Amino acid sequence: MDILGNVKQALLVSLTLFAAACSNANIDNKDAVKAAMVEYLEKNKASTGIDPSAMDINVDAVQFERDTARASVSFLIKGSTNGMQGNYTLTRDGNKWRNVTRQSMTATPHGADVAPAAAQEKEPLLPGPLPGTQQQMPAGHPAVGTK
């Protein structure tokens, strides 16, 4: 019986070590980041206005630094070339990326190509000029914002 007890104990230790090794899965990859983005968007679609089931979501670039991932993610409306691109920071939580924080968002109107953030010039999200910027008014329009 003593040998059987030792075998059981060795088997239990082996299974525990195997389970511990499996729990430290490598999540430093685009697929894991994409899964976290889809989960985040699904959970927050009322506040973000993005329905992940209606979008093609692509992780264009990602950089991993210990427990942080910085990702450039593009969203294209399915069947369209219209979409947007955002830069996000995610935090490792066990074997998943969580705590998604948006750093910036850029629109790609009228079918413009969505390119990785490093190669893309930023376009404003607003359709018109920002307050305080100099813009020429139409002929006959009264002066605006002058003191």
Chimera marker file (.cmm) of the C-alpha trace (Angstrom):
<marker_set name="trace">
<marker id="1" x="0.000" y="0.000" z="0.000" r="1" g="1" b="0" radius="0.5"/>
<marker id="2" x="2.918" y="2.336" z="0.643" r="1" g="1" b="0" radius="0.5"/>
<marker id="3" x="4.024" y="2.172" z="-3.008" r="1" g="1" b="0" radius="0.5"/>
<marker id="4" x="0.479" y="2.891" z="-4.230" r="1" g="1" b="0" radius="0.5"/>
<marker id="5" x="0.337" y="5.957" z="-1.931" r="1" g="1" b="0" radius="0.5"/>
<marker id="6" x="3.644" y="7.228" z="-3.346" r="1" g="1" b="0" radius="0.5"/>
<marker id="7" x="2.415" y="6.725" z="-6.927" r="1" g="1" b="0" radius="0.5"/>
<marker id="8" x="-0.789" y="8.631" z="-6.154" r="1" g="1" b="0" radius="0.5"/>
<marker id="9" x="1.191" y="11.432" z="-4.539" r="1" g="1" b="0" radius="0.5"/>
<marker id="10" x="3.598" y="11.631" z="-7.487" r="1" g="1" b="0" radius="0.5"/>
<marker id="11" x="0.673" y="11.655" z="-9.922" r="1" g="1" b="0" radius="0.5"/>
<marker id="12" x="-1.033" y="14.435" z="-7.961" r="1" g="1" b="0" radius="0.5"/>
<marker id="13" x="2.151" y="16.538" z="-7.947" r="1" g="1" b="0" radius="0.5"/>
<marker id="14" x="2.607" y="15.957" z="-11.696" r="1" g="1" b="0" radius="0.5"/>
<marker id="15" x="-0.975" y="16.986" z="-12.467" r="1" g="1" b="0" radius="0.5"/>
<marker id="16" x="-0.622" y="20.093" z="-10.286" r="1" g="1" b="0" radius="0.5"/>
<marker id="17" x="2.577" y="21.123" z="-12.089" r="1" g="1" b="0" radius="0.5"/>
<marker id="18" x="0.963" y="20.461" z="-15.465" r="1" g="1" b="0" radius="0.5"/>
<marker id="19" x="-2.071" y="22.575" z="-14.547" r="1" g="1" b="0" radius="0.5"/>
<marker id="20" x="0.178" y="25.394" z="-13.350" r="1" g="1" b="0" radius="0.5"/>
<marker id="21" x="2.160" y="25.303" z="-16.594" r="1" g="1" b="0" radius="0.5"/>
<marker id="22" x="-1.033" y="25.418" z="-18.651" r="1" g="1" b="0" radius="0.5"/>
<marker id="23" x="-2.367" y="28.366" z="-16.672" r="1" g="1" b="0" radius="0.5"/>
<marker id="24" x="0.589" y="30.523" z="-17.754" r="1" g="1" b="0" radius="0.5"/>
<marker id="25" x="-0.399" y="30.512" z="-21.410" r="1" g="1" b="0" radius="0.5"/>
<marker id="26" x="1.372" y="32.923" z="-23.709" r="1" g="1" b="0" radius="0.5"/>
<marker id="27" x="-1.146" y="35.632" z="-24.575" r="1" g="1" b="0" radius="0.5"/>
<marker id="28" x="1.368" y="37.980" z="-26.192" r="1" g="1" b="0" radius="0.5"/>
<marker id="29" x="-0.209" y="37.668" z="-29.643" r="1" g="1" b="0" radius="0.5"/>
<marker id="30" x="-2.688" y="39.468" z="-31.887" r="1" g="1" b="0" radius="0.5"/>
<marker id="31" x="-5.378" y="36.802" z="-31.500" r="1" g="1" b="0" radius="0.5"/>
<marker id="32" x="-5.487" y="37.225" z="-27.713" r="1" g="1" b="0" radius="0.5"/>
<marker id="33" x="-5.650" y="41.014" z="-28.078" r="1" g="1" b="0" radius="0.5"/>
<marker id="34" x="-8.429" y="40.718" z="-30.682" r="1" g="1" b="0" radius="0.5"/>
<marker id="35" x="-10.404" y="38.410" z="-28.371" r="1" g="1" b="0" radius="0.5"/>
<marker id="36" x="-10.084" y="40.994" z="-25.574" r="1" g="1" b="0" radius="0.5"/>
<marker id="37" x="-11.208" y="43.783" z="-27.915" r="1" g="1" b="0" radius="0.5"/>
<marker id="38" x="-14.273" y="41.812" z="-29.058" r="1" g="1" b="0" radius="0.5"/>
<marker id="39" x="-15.152" y="40.981" z="-25.437" r="1" g="1" b="0" radius="0.5"/>
<marker id="40" x="-14.719" y="44.649" z="-24.436" r="1" g="1" b="0" radius="0.5"/>
<marker id="41" x="-16.815" y="45.932" z="-27.350" r="1" g="1" b="0" radius="0.5"/>
<marker id="42" x="-19.550" y="43.359" z="-26.783" r="1" g="1" b="0" radius="0.5"/>
<marker id="43" x="-19.759" y="44.305" z="-23.113" r="1" g="1" b="0" radius="0.5"/>
<marker id="44" x="-19.728" y="48.065" z="-23.858" r="1" g="1" b="0" radius="0.5"/>
<marker id="45" x="-21.530" y="48.370" z="-27.193" r="1" g="1" b="0" radius="0.5"/>
<marker id="46" x="-24.191" y="50.668" z="-25.727" r="1" g="1" b="0" radius="0.5"/>
<marker id="47" x="-21.570" y="53.224" z="-24.689" r="1" g="1" b="0" radius="0.5"/>
<marker id="48" x="-19.089" y="52.767" z="-27.557" r="1" g="1" b="0" radius="0.5"/>
<marker id="49" x="-21.628" y="52.572" z="-30.364" r="1" g="1" b="0" radius="0.5"/>
<marker id="50" x="-19.619" y="49.730" z="-31.912" r="1" g="1" b="0" radius="0.5"/>
<marker id="51" x="-21.377" y="46.406" z="-32.454" r="1" g="1" b="0" radius="0.5"/>
<marker id="52" x="-18.572" y="43.857" z="-32.923" r="1" g="1" b="0" radius="0.5"/>
<marker id="53" x="-20.866" y="41.493" z="-34.835" r="1" g="1" b="0" radius="0.5"/>
<marker id="54" x="-21.323" y="44.195" z="-37.520" r="1" g="1" b="0" radius="0.5"/>
<marker id="55" x="-17.606" y="44.960" z="-37.813" r="1" g="1" b="0" radius="0.5"/>
<marker id="56" x="-14.452" y="43.375" z="-39.159" r="1" g="1" b="0" radius="0.5"/>
<marker id="57" x="-11.992" y="43.913" z="-36.316" r="1" g="1" b="0" radius="0.5"/>
<marker id="58" x="-8.263" y="43.715" z="-37.055" r="1" g="1" b="0" radius="0.5"/>
<marker id="59" x="-5.288" y="44.171" z="-34.741" r="1" g="1" b="0" radius="0.5"/>
<marker id="60" x="-2.956" y="46.027" z="-37.107" r="1" g="1" b="0" radius="0.5"/>
<marker id="61" x="-0.019" y="46.309" z="-34.716" r="1" g="1" b="0" radius="0.5"/>
<marker id="62" x="0.654" y="45.465" z="-31.092" r="1" g="1" b="0" radius="0.5"/>
<marker id="63" x="3.532" y="46.010" z="-28.707" r="1" g="1" b="0" radius="0.5"/>
<marker id="64" x="3.880" y="44.021" z="-25.490" r="1" g="1" b="0" radius="0.5"/>
<marker id="65" x="5.610" y="45.353" z="-22.369" r="1" g="1" b="0" radius="0.5"/>
<marker id="66" x="5.370" y="43.016" z="-19.375" r="1" g="1" b="0" radius="0.5"/>
<marker id="67" x="1.705" y="43.167" z="-18.312" r="1" g="1" b="0" radius="0.5"/>
<marker id="68" x="0.677" y="45.828" z="-20.848" r="1" g="1" b="0" radius="0.5"/>
<marker id="69" x="-0.230" y="45.617" z="-24.514" r="1" g="1" b="0" radius="0.5"/>
<marker id="70" x="-0.484" y="48.686" z="-26.758" r="1" g="1" b="0" radius="0.5"/>
<marker id="71" x="-2.516" y="47.918" z="-29.850" r="1" g="1" b="0" radius="0.5"/>
<marker id="72" x="-3.600" y="49.686" z="-33.008" r="1" g="1" b="0" radius="0.5"/>
<marker id="73" x="-6.991" y="48.239" z="-33.948" r="1" g="1" b="0" radius="0.5"/>
<marker id="74" x="-9.051" y="48.905" z="-37.078" r="1" g="1" b="0" radius="0.5"/>
<marker id="75" x="-12.813" y="48.503" z="-37.359" r="1" g="1" b="0" radius="0.5"/>
<marker id="76" x="-14.445" y="48.206" z="-40.763" r="1" g="1" b="0" radius="0.5"/>
<marker id="77" x="-18.168" y="47.938" z="-41.295" r="1" g="1" b="0" radius="0.5"/>
<marker id="78" x="-18.776" y="44.479" z="-42.777" r="1" g="1" b="0" radius="0.5"/>
<marker id="79" x="-19.218" y="44.694" z="-46.537" r="1" g="1" b="0" radius="0.5"/>
<marker id="80" x="-17.818" y="48.238" z="-46.623" r="1" g="1" b="0" radius="0.5"/>
<marker id="81" x="-14.514" y="50.070" z="-46.684" r="1" g="1" b="0" radius="0.5"/>
<marker id="82" x="-15.749" y="52.625" z="-44.130" r="1" g="1" b="0" radius="0.5"/>
<marker id="83" x="-14.506" y="52.393" z="-40.606" r="1" g="1" b="0" radius="0.5"/>
<marker id="84" x="-12.158" y="53.757" z="-38.007" r="1" g="1" b="0" radius="0.5"/>
<marker id="85" x="-8.956" y="52.980" z="-36.208" r="1" g="1" b="0" radius="0.5"/>
<marker id="86" x="-8.094" y="53.286" z="-32.549" r="1" g="1" b="0" radius="0.5"/>
<marker id="87" x="-5.104" y="52.923" z="-30.299" r="1" g="1" b="0" radius="0.5"/>
<marker id="88" x="-5.743" y="50.968" z="-27.127" r="1" g="1" b="0" radius="0.5"/>
<marker id="89" x="-3.920" y="49.928" z="-23.972" r="1" g="1" b="0" radius="0.5"/>
<marker id="90" x="-4.777" y="46.573" z="-22.399" r="1" g="1" b="0" radius="0.5"/>
<marker id="91" x="-3.644" y="45.073" z="-19.091" r="1" g="1" b="0" radius="0.5"/>
<marker id="92" x="-2.850" y="41.413" z="-18.462" r="1" g="1" b="0" radius="0.5"/>
<marker id="93" x="-5.232" y="39.775" z="-16.007" r="1" g="1" b="0" radius="0.5"/>
<marker id="94" x="-4.150" y="36.175" z="-15.559" r="1" g="1" b="0" radius="0.5"/>
<marker id="95" x="-4.427" y="34.503" z="-18.957" r="1" g="1" b="0" radius="0.5"/>
<marker id="96" x="-6.447" y="37.273" z="-20.634" r="1" g="1" b="0" radius="0.5"/>
<marker id="97" x="-6.030" y="40.856" z="-21.707" r="1" g="1" b="0" radius="0.5"/>
<marker id="98" x="-8.516" y="43.131" z="-19.924" r="1" g="1" b="0" radius="0.5"/>
<marker id="99" x="-8.932" y="46.723" z="-18.751" r="1" g="1" b="0" radius="0.5"/>
<marker id="100" x="-9.132" y="48.053" z="-22.284" r="1" g="1" b="0" radius="0.5"/>
<marker id="101" x="-8.483" y="51.801" z="-22.457" r="1" g="1" b="0" radius="0.5"/>
<marker id="102" x="-8.859" y="53.784" z="-25.668" r="1" g="1" b="0" radius="0.5"/>
<marker id="103" x="-5.991" y="56.195" z="-26.273" r="1" g="1" b="0" radius="0.5"/>
<marker id="104" x="-7.174" y="57.709" z="-29.567" r="1" g="1" b="0" radius="0.5"/>
<marker id="105" x="-9.642" y="57.142" z="-32.392" r="1" g="1" b="0" radius="0.5"/>
<marker id="106" x="-9.357" y="58.158" z="-36.034" r="1" g="1" b="0" radius="0.5"/>
<marker id="107" x="-12.142" y="58.015" z="-38.620" r="1" g="1" b="0" radius="0.5"/>
<marker id="108" x="-11.566" y="56.674" z="-42.113" r="1" g="1" b="0" radius="0.5"/>
<marker id="109" x="-14.449" y="58.208" z="-44.037" r="1" g="1" b="0" radius="0.5"/>
<marker id="110" x="-15.487" y="57.500" z="-47.610" r="1" g="1" b="0" radius="0.5"/>
<marker id="111" x="-13.604" y="54.267" z="-48.088" r="1" g="1" b="0" radius="0.5"/>
<marker id="112" x="-10.142" y="55.501" z="-47.130" r="1" g="1" b="0" radius="0.5"/>
<marker id="113" x="-7.719" y="52.681" z="-46.427" r="1" g="1" b="0" radius="0.5"/>
<marker id="114" x="-7.171" y="51.828" z="-42.784" r="1" g="1" b="0" radius="0.5"/>
<marker id="115" x="-3.415" y="51.652" z="-42.224" r="1" g="1" b="0" radius="0.5"/>
<marker id="116" x="-1.390" y="50.945" z="-39.090" r="1" g="1" b="0" radius="0.5"/>
<marker id="117" x="-1.255" y="53.983" z="-36.796" r="1" g="1" b="0" radius="0.5"/>
<marker id="118" x="2.467" y="54.565" z="-37.367" r="1" g="1" b="0" radius="0.5"/>
<marker id="119" x="1.936" y="54.980" z="-41.102" r="1" g="1" b="0" radius="0.5"/>
<marker id="120" x="-1.339" y="56.883" z="-40.971" r="1" g="1" b="0" radius="0.5"/>
<marker id="121" x="-1.788" y="60.634" z="-40.806" r="1" g="1" b="0" radius="0.5"/>
<marker id="122" x="-4.357" y="61.483" z="-38.180" r="1" g="1" b="0" radius="0.5"/>
<marker id="123" x="-7.650" y="62.832" z="-39.512" r="1" g="1" b="0" radius="0.5"/>
<marker id="124" x="-10.020" y="64.704" z="-37.214" r="1" g="1" b="0" radius="0.5"/>
<marker id="125" x="-13.080" y="62.891" z="-35.962" r="1" g="1" b="0" radius="0.5"/>
<marker id="126" x="-15.153" y="66.045" z="-36.313" r="1" g="1" b="0" radius="0.5"/>
<marker id="127" x="-16.493" y="66.918" z="-39.775" r="1" g="1" b="0" radius="0.5"/>
<marker id="128" x="-15.674" y="70.625" z="-39.446" r="1" g="1" b="0" radius="0.5"/>
<marker id="129" x="-12.860" y="72.790" z="-38.144" r="1" g="1" b="0" radius="0.5"/>
<marker id="130" x="-12.097" y="72.827" z="-34.449" r="1" g="1" b="0" radius="0.5"/>
<marker id="131" x="-13.048" y="75.953" z="-32.475" r="1" g="1" b="0" radius="0.5"/>
<marker id="132" x="-10.273" y="78.518" z="-32.540" r="1" g="1" b="0" radius="0.5"/>
<marker id="133" x="-8.824" y="77.451" z="-35.879" r="1" g="1" b="0" radius="0.5"/>
<marker id="134" x="-8.641" y="79.965" z="-38.705" r="1" g="1" b="0" radius="0.5"/>
<marker id="135" x="-11.077" y="79.218" z="-41.499" r="1" g="1" b="0" radius="0.5"/>
<marker id="136" x="-12.241" y="81.492" z="-44.295" r="1" g="1" b="0" radius="0.5"/>
<marker id="137" x="-15.929" y="82.293" z="-44.051" r="1" g="1" b="0" radius="0.5"/>
<marker id="138" x="-18.233" y="82.456" z="-47.088" r="1" g="1" b="0" radius="0.5"/>
<marker id="139" x="-18.617" y="85.871" z="-48.742" r="1" g="1" b="0" radius="0.5"/>
<marker id="140" x="-21.004" y="88.087" z="-46.795" r="1" g="1" b="0" radius="0.5"/>
<marker id="141" x="-20.826" y="86.042" z="-43.597" r="1" g="1" b="0" radius="0.5"/>
<marker id="142" x="-20.495" y="88.194" z="-40.455" r="1" g="1" b="0" radius="0.5"/>
<marker id="143" x="-17.258" y="87.952" z="-38.453" r="1" g="1" b="0" radius="0.5"/>
<marker id="144" x="-17.263" y="85.180" z="-35.849" r="1" g="1" b="0" radius="0.5"/>
<marker id="145" x="-15.253" y="84.928" z="-32.651" r="1" g="1" b="0" radius="0.5"/>
<marker id="146" x="-13.491" y="88.295" z="-32.909" r="1" g="1" b="0" radius="0.5"/>
<marker id="147" x="-13.147" y="90.403" z="-29.799" r="1" g="1" b="0" radius="0.5"/>
<link id1="1" id2="2" r="1" g="1" b="0" radius="0.2"/>
<link id1="2" id2="3" r="1" g="1" b="0" radius="0.2"/>
<link id1="3" id2="4" r="1" g="1" b="0" radius="0.2"/>
<link id1="4" id2="5" r="1" g="1" b="0" radius="0.2"/>
<link id1="5" id2="6" r="1" g="1" b="0" radius="0.2"/>
<link id1="6" id2="7" r="1" g="1" b="0" radius="0.2"/>
<link id1="7" id2="8" r="1" g="1" b="0" radius="0.2"/>
<link id1="8" id2="9" r="1" g="1" b="0" radius="0.2"/>
<link id1="9" id2="10" r="1" g="1" b="0" radius="0.2"/>
<link id1="10" id2="11" r="1" g="1" b="0" radius="0.2"/>
<link id1="11" id2="12" r="1" g="1" b="0" radius="0.2"/>
<link id1="12" id2="13" r="1" g="1" b="0" radius="0.2"/>
<link id1="13" id2="14" r="1" g="1" b="0" radius="0.2"/>
<link id1="14" id2="15" r="1" g="1" b="0" radius="0.2"/>
<link id1="15" id2="16" r="1" g="1" b="0" radius="0.2"/>
<link id1="16" id2="17" r="1" g="1" b="0" radius="0.2"/>
<link id1="17" id2="18" r="1" g="1" b="0" radius="0.2"/>
<link id1="18" id2="19" r="1" g="1" b="0" radius="0.2"/>
<link id1="19" id2="20" r="1" g="1" b="0" radius="0.2"/>
<link id1="20" id2="21" r="1" g="1" b="0" radius="0.2"/>
<link id1="21" id2="22" r="1" g="1" b="0" radius="0.2"/>
<link id1="22" id2="23" r="1" g="1" b="0" radius="0.2"/>
<link id1="23" id2="24" r="1" g="1" b="0" radius="0.2"/>
<link id1="24" id2="25" r="1" g="1" b="0" radius="0.2"/>
<link id1="25" id2="26" r="1" g="1" b="0" radius="0.2"/>
<link id1="26" id2="27" r="1" g="1" b="0" radius="0.2"/>
<link id1="27" id2="28" r="1" g="1" b="0" radius="0.2"/>
<link id1="28" id2="29" r="1" g="1" b="0" radius="0.2"/>
<link id1="29" id2="30" r="1" g="1" b="0" radius="0.2"/>
<link id1="30" id2="31" r="1" g="1" b="0" radius="0.2"/>
<link id1="31" id2="32" r="1" g="1" b="0" radius="0.2"/>
<link id1="32" id2="33" r="1" g="1" b="0" radius="0.2"/>
<link id1="33" id2="34" r="1" g="1" b="0" radius="0.2"/>
<link id1="34" id2="35" r="1" g="1" b="0" radius="0.2"/>
<link id1="35" id2="36" r="1" g="1" b="0" radius="0.2"/>
<link id1="36" id2="37" r="1" g="1" b="0" radius="0.2"/>
<link id1="37" id2="38" r="1" g="1" b="0" radius="0.2"/>
<link id1="38" id2="39" r="1" g="1" b="0" radius="0.2"/>
<link id1="39" id2="40" r="1" g="1" b="0" radius="0.2"/>
<link id1="40" id2="41" r="1" g="1" b="0" radius="0.2"/>
<link id1="41" id2="42" r="1" g="1" b="0" radius="0.2"/>
<link id1="42" id2="43" r="1" g="1" b="0" radius="0.2"/>
<link id1="43" id2="44" r="1" g="1" b="0" radius="0.2"/>
<link id1="44" id2="45" r="1" g="1" b="0" radius="0.2"/>
<link id1="45" id2="46" r="1" g="1" b="0" radius="0.2"/>
<link id1="46" id2="47" r="1" g="1" b="0" radius="0.2"/>
<link id1="47" id2="48" r="1" g="1" b="0" radius="0.2"/>
<link id1="48" id2="49" r="1" g="1" b="0" radius="0.2"/>
<link id1="49" id2="50" r="1" g="1" b="0" radius="0.2"/>
<link id1="50" id2="51" r="1" g="1" b="0" radius="0.2"/>
<link id1="51" id2="52" r="1" g="1" b="0" radius="0.2"/>
<link id1="52" id2="53" r="1" g="1" b="0" radius="0.2"/>
<link id1="53" id2="54" r="1" g="1" b="0" radius="0.2"/>
<link id1="54" id2="55" r="1" g="1" b="0" radius="0.2"/>
<link id1="55" id2="56" r="1" g="1" b="0" radius="0.2"/>
<link id1="56" id2="57" r="1" g="1" b="0" radius="0.2"/>
<link id1="57" id2="58" r="1" g="1" b="0" radius="0.2"/>
<link id1="58" id2="59" r="1" g="1" b="0" radius="0.2"/>
<link id1="59" id2="60" r="1" g="1" b="0" radius="0.2"/>
<link id1="60" id2="61" r="1" g="1" b="0" radius="0.2"/>
<link id1="61" id2="62" r="1" g="1" b="0" radius="0.2"/>
<link id1="62" id2="63" r="1" g="1" b="0" radius="0.2"/>
<link id1="63" id2="64" r="1" g="1" b="0" radius="0.2"/>
<link id1="64" id2="65" r="1" g="1" b="0" radius="0.2"/>
<link id1="65" id2="66" r="1" g="1" b="0" radius="0.2"/>
<link id1="66" id2="67" r="1" g="1" b="0" radius="0.2"/>
<link id1="67" id2="68" r="1" g="1" b="0" radius="0.2"/>
<link id1="68" id2="69" r="1" g="1" b="0" radius="0.2"/>
<link id1="69" id2="70" r="1" g="1" b="0" radius="0.2"/>
<link id1="70" id2="71" r="1" g="1" b="0" radius="0.2"/>
<link id1="71" id2="72" r="1" g="1" b="0" radius="0.2"/>
<link id1="72" id2="73" r="1" g="1" b="0" radius="0.2"/>
<link id1="73" id2="74" r="1" g="1" b="0" radius="0.2"/>
<link id1="74" id2="75" r="1" g="1" b="0" radius="0.2"/>
<link id1="75" id2="76" r="1" g="1" b="0" radius="0.2"/>
<link id1="76" id2="77" r="1" g="1" b="0" radius="0.2"/>
<link id1="77" id2="78" r="1" g="1" b="0" radius="0.2"/>
<link id1="78" id2="79" r="1" g="1" b="0" radius="0.2"/>
<link id1="79" id2="80" r="1" g="1" b="0" radius="0.2"/>
<link id1="80" id2="81" r="1" g="1" b="0" radius="0.2"/>
<link id1="81" id2="82" r="1" g="1" b="0" radius="0.2"/>
<link id1="82" id2="83" r="1" g="1" b="0" radius="0.2"/>
<link id1="83" id2="84" r="1" g="1" b="0" radius="0.2"/>
<link id1="84" id2="85" r="1" g="1" b="0" radius="0.2"/>
<link id1="85" id2="86" r="1" g="1" b="0" radius="0.2"/>
<link id1="86" id2="87" r="1" g="1" b="0" radius="0.2"/>
<link id1="87" id2="88" r="1" g="1" b="0" radius="0.2"/>
<link id1="88" id2="89" r="1" g="1" b="0" radius="0.2"/>
<link id1="89" id2="90" r="1" g="1" b="0" radius="0.2"/>
<link id1="90" id2="91" r="1" g="1" b="0" radius="0.2"/>
<link id1="91" id2="92" r="1" g="1" b="0" radius="0.2"/>
<link id1="92" id2="93" r="1" g="1" b="0" radius="0.2"/>
<link id1="93" id2="94" r="1" g="1" b="0" radius="0.2"/>
<link id1="94" id2="95" r="1" g="1" b="0" radius="0.2"/>
<link id1="95" id2="96" r="1" g="1" b="0" radius="0.2"/>
<link id1="96" id2="97" r="1" g="1" b="0" radius="0.2"/>
<link id1="97" id2="98" r="1" g="1" b="0" radius="0.2"/>
<link id1="98" id2="99" r="1" g="1" b="0" radius="0.2"/>
<link id1="99" id2="100" r="1" g="1" b="0" radius="0.2"/>
<link id1="100" id2="101" r="1" g="1" b="0" radius="0.2"/>
<link id1="101" id2="102" r="1" g="1" b="0" radius="0.2"/>
<link id1="102" id2="103" r="1" g="1" b="0" radius="0.2"/>
<link id1="103" id2="104" r="1" g="1" b="0" radius="0.2"/>
<link id1="104" id2="105" r="1" g="1" b="0" radius="0.2"/>
<link id1="105" id2="106" r="1" g="1" b="0" radius="0.2"/>
<link id1="106" id2="107" r="1" g="1" b="0" radius="0.2"/>
<link id1="107" id2="108" r="1" g="1" b="0" radius="0.2"/>
<link id1="108" id2="109" r="1" g="1" b="0" radius="0.2"/>
<link id1="109" id2="110" r="1" g="1" b="0" radius="0.2"/>
<link id1="110" id2="111" r="1" g="1" b="0" radius="0.2"/>
<link id1="111" id2="112" r="1" g="1" b="0" radius="0.2"/>
<link id1="112" id2="113" r="1" g="1" b="0" radius="0.2"/>
<link id1="113" id2="114" r="1" g="1" b="0" radius="0.2"/>
<link id1="114" id2="115" r="1" g="1" b="0" radius="0.2"/>
<link id1="115" id2="116" r="1" g="1" b="0" radius="0.2"/>
<link id1="116" id2="117" r="1" g="1" b="0" radius="0.2"/>
<link id1="117" id2="118" r="1" g="1" b="0" radius="0.2"/>
<link id1="118" id2="119" r="1" g="1" b="0" radius="0.2"/>
<link id1="119" id2="120" r="1" g="1" b="0" radius="0.2"/>
<link id1="120" id2="121" r="1" g="1" b="0" radius="0.2"/>
<link id1="121" id2="122" r="1" g="1" b="0" radius="0.2"/>
<link id1="122" id2="123" r="1" g="1" b="0" radius="0.2"/>
<link id1="123" id2="124" r="1" g="1" b="0" radius="0.2"/>
<link id1="124" id2="125" r="1" g="1" b="0" radius="0.2"/>
<link id1="125" id2="126" r="1" g="1" b="0" radius="0.2"/>
<link id1="126" id2="127" r="1" g="1" b="0" radius="0.2"/>
<link id1="127" id2="128" r="1" g="1" b="0" radius="0.2"/>
<link id1="128" id2="129" r="1" g="1" b="0" radius="0.2"/>
<link id1="129" id2="130" r="1" g="1" b="0" radius="0.2"/>
<link id1="130" id2="131" r="1" g="1" b="0" radius="0.2"/>
<link id1="131" id2="132" r="1" g="1" b="0" radius="0.2"/>
<link id1="132" id2="133" r="1" g="1" b="0" radius="0.2"/>
<link id1="133" id2="134" r="1" g="1" b="0" radius="0.2"/>
<link id1="134" id2="135" r="1" g="1" b="0" radius="0.2"/>
<link id1="135" id2="136" r="1" g="1" b="0" radius="0.2"/>
<link id1="136" id2="137" r="1" g="1" b="0" radius="0.2"/>
<link id1="137" id2="138" r="1" g="1" b="0" radius="0.2"/>
<link id1="138" id2="139" r="1" g="1" b="0" radius="0.2"/>
<link id1="139" id2="140" r="1" g="1" b="0" radius="0.2"/>
<link id1="140" id2="141" r="1" g="1" b="0" radius="0.2"/>
<link id1="141" id2="142" r="1" g="1" b="0" radius="0.2"/>
<link id1="142" id2="143" r="1" g="1" b="0" radius="0.2"/>
<link id1="143" id2="144" r="1" g="1" b="0" radius="0.2"/>
<link id1="144" id2="145" r="1" g="1" b="0" radius="0.2"/>
<link id1="145" id2="146" r="1" g="1" b="0" radius="0.2"/>
<link id1="146" id2="147" r="1" g="1" b="0" radius="0.2"/>
</marker_set>
